[in-house]
Amino acid sequence: MSSADAPPAGVAPRRSDRSPWNWLLIVPIVVPLIVPLYNKIEPTLFGWPTFYWLQLAFVVLGVLTTSIVYRMTRRSPGEQQAARDAIARGRTGQGGERRP
């Protein structure tokens, strides 16, 4: 980030949620919609038909993709501190009195 793009002092950095990593969240939505993946009884896993154990695998897929997207799109520690500082300054009014 260049100095021209940096927010002025006292202002929280602008948050953009338009990360390409967000596209990964489509995977756990679309994959369970592909019915031929689980429209069968064989192979079984510990005696469970494909439909049941694959549904559990879809839950794990959703958790993994969500955690990956969260970790890749969270703010850096510097941006987090700048946001906290801006919020703290917003809670105090002119002259240092505290606003509700």
N, C-alpha and C positions, 0 to 999 in steps of 0.2 A: 504494500500500500504506500503510495507516494505521499509526500507532505501535502500536495494539492487535494488528495482524496481523503485525508485525515479529517475527522470532525473537529470543530473548534473546541477549545478547552471548556469544560463545564457542560458539554452536550454528550449524551450517550451515543455510542456508535449506532448507525442505522443497521437494522437486522434485515438481511435478505434471506427468505426461505426458498429461493429459486435455485437450489443446489441440484446438480445432476444426480446426486446420490438419492434424491427423493424418488426418482423413477424406479429404483429397486423395490419400493413398496408395492409395486404392481404385481410382482412375482407371486407373493402368497395369496393374492386375490385371484389371479388368472389360473394358476396351476390346479387348484381344486375344481375349476370349471371344466377341465379336460376329462370328461367322463370315461373315455376308454382306458385311462390309467387305472381305474379301480372298478370297472364294471366286469369283474370276474371273481371267481372263488379262489383259484390257485394263483400264485403260490401262497401257502399259509405260513404264518410265523408264530411258532409256539401254539399251533392249533387255531389261531385266529385267521379268518378269511382276509383277503387283501383289503377289502373295503374298510375294515375296522383298524388294522394297523397302519394303513396309509393315511387315515384321518388323523391319527396321532402324529404321524410324520409331518403332515401339513401344519399342525400346531407348532411343532418344533421349527419348521421352515419359517413360519410367521415370526416367531420369537427371535430367531437368528437374524433375519433380514431387518427387523425393527431395531435390534440392538446395533447392528452394523451401521445403519443409517443414522441412528442417534450419535454414535461415537464419531462418525465422519463429519457430521454437520454441527456439532456443538461449538459454542464460542471458545476462543482461546482464553486462557487465564487473564490476559491483559484486557480483552474486550469485556469479560465478566466484571473485572474490577472497575472499569470505566462506567459500565452500566450501573453498578452498585453506587458509585460515587455520584452519578447524575441523579439517581433516585434519592439519595440522602440529601443532596442539595435542594431537590424539589420539595422535600418535606419541611425545610426551614424557610421561612419567609424573609422579607427584607429586615435587616437589623438583627437577625439571628433568632427571632421568635419562632416557635415551632407551630406549624400549621397542622390541623387534624388530617 
